[in-house]
Amino acid sequence: MSKHTTALVMVGPAGVGPLRTPDWRVSMTAQLIEGGSSGPVWMTSPGGHHDEGVAPESMLIDGTEADLVARSLVLLIAASIGDEPLRSQLVDAGNVELDEHRMAISDPWLLPDDLLLTCTDSLSAQCRIGIVRLEERPSLDTRAASLLRDWGFEVDEFSQLPAD
């Protein structure tokens, strides 16, 4: 079975400038790749997004349930653009492997409820998520987007326009 991108995700600041206007300034991007034999995979833009330039390049989700997909995205965002104390908690919990030149999400990873709460408390007020679905039924569906909203994130959903 071939692999293909089913959704694109943009993450940016919750507000821009001194008035915190809701303009989009993209801090990180990721694409959800599905159709392979090993399960959906997140792929981030090359080069990383964090100030130190070290961010995970990919993350195996290992399932398509809405809760699992939403948790995996929170973990990916926390590892990519979270502050140093949050990233240290992810390393201590065994979810992230970090050295001076490379960061990787552990396989398997687990984001328990207490660490999910820590991540969402740290990130939801400072960033927002934009989702572009490229397929009718990607694993990052409306249920996963609803969970992200329930966890405090502002989520904008965009649909791909059909070709003329």
N, C-alpha and C positions, 0 to 999 in steps of 0.2 A: 504494500500500500504506500502511495506517495505521501510526502509531507507537504503541507501548505499552511500559509498564514491565515488564521480565521478571525483574528482581532488584533487591533493595534491599541496600545495604551500610552497616553501622555500623562505625565505628572508635572505639575507646576505649582508655584506658590499660590496660596489661597487668595492673596491680594497683592497688588503691585503698586509701588510708589507710596508717597506719604498719605494718600487717601485710601490706600488698599483697594483700588479698583479691581474688579474681577476680570481683568484682561489676561489673556493666556501668555505666559512666558514659560516655555517648556524646560524643565530641569532634567528630565529623563524620559526615555521612550523604551517601550518593550513590545515585542510581538509574541502572540500566542501561536505556536506552531503545533498543528495536530495532524493526525493521519498515520503516524508511525506506529511501530509495534510496541514501543516502550512507554507510550502515553504522551500527553501534552507536555510541551516544553516552553518555558519563557526564554526568549533571547533578547538581550538588551543591546543598545547601540554600542559599537566598538569604542574602546577607550575609557569607558566608565564615566560617571557623572559626579562623583564626590570630589571635594576640594583636593584630596590627595591623588585623584585620578585612579583609585583602586575601587572597582565595583565588580560584582559578579557578571559574567558574560552570559551565563545560562543557568537554568534551574529546571530540573525534571519535576513535574507535578505529581505524577504517578496516580492519577485518577481524574475523573471528570465531575465529581459531585460539586455542587455550588459552594458549599462551605470550604471544601478543600481548595478550590480554585481561588476563592476570595482570600483565604488565609495565606496561600502561596504568594499572591500579589502583595499583600501587606508585608510579608517577610522580605520579598524582593525590594520593595520600596524602602523599607527600614535599612536593609543592608546597603542599598545604593546611595540614598541621600539622608539617612538618619545621622544624628549627631554622634560624636565619639562615645559618650556614655551608653547610648542605645546600641551602637554597634558592639561595644564591649560586652553588653548583656547577651547579645546574640552569639558571640564567640564563647562566652562562659557557658551558655546553655547547650552548646554543641551544634548550633544551627549553621554557623558560619566558620569557615577556615580562612585565616588571614595571615599573610606574610607581607613583607614590604613591597612586593611587586604583584601580588595576586590575591584575589578574594574569590572564594567559591562557596556556594551553598552546599551544605553536607547532604549526602544521599545515603540513607533517608533523612529527611528533616522532619521536625515536629514542632509546631507552634502551639503550645498549650494555652489554655484560656488566660492564665495570669500574664504570660509573655505577650499574648495578643493584646490584652488590655494595656500593657505598658507601651507597646508599639502604637496602638491607636491613640492613646492619650498624648503621646509625643508628636505624632504626625498629623492627626486629623485637623487640628486648628491651623497648621502651617502649610498644608498642601491640599491640592484638589486633583481629581482624577478625571481624565477624559477617555472615553471608550469609543472606538470606531469598530463596529462589527462588519466583517467582510463576507461572512457566511450567514445563512439563515439561523443556524443552530450551533454557534460556537460554545465551547465549555464556559466561556465568560459570558453567561447569559443574563437575563434580567433578574433572576434569583440571586446570582452572585453580586450584581450591582446593588441590589436591595440590601444585601448583607453589609456591603461596604458603607452604604448610607446609614444603616442601623448602628454601625460602629463609629459614626460621626464624620465620615468623609463627605465632602461635596463631590458628587459624581455627575458629570455631563455625559450624556450618551448621544452619539451621532450615528446616523445610518449612511451606508454607502448608497449614493444615488445611482439608479439604473442608467445604463448608457442609452443614448438616443438612437 
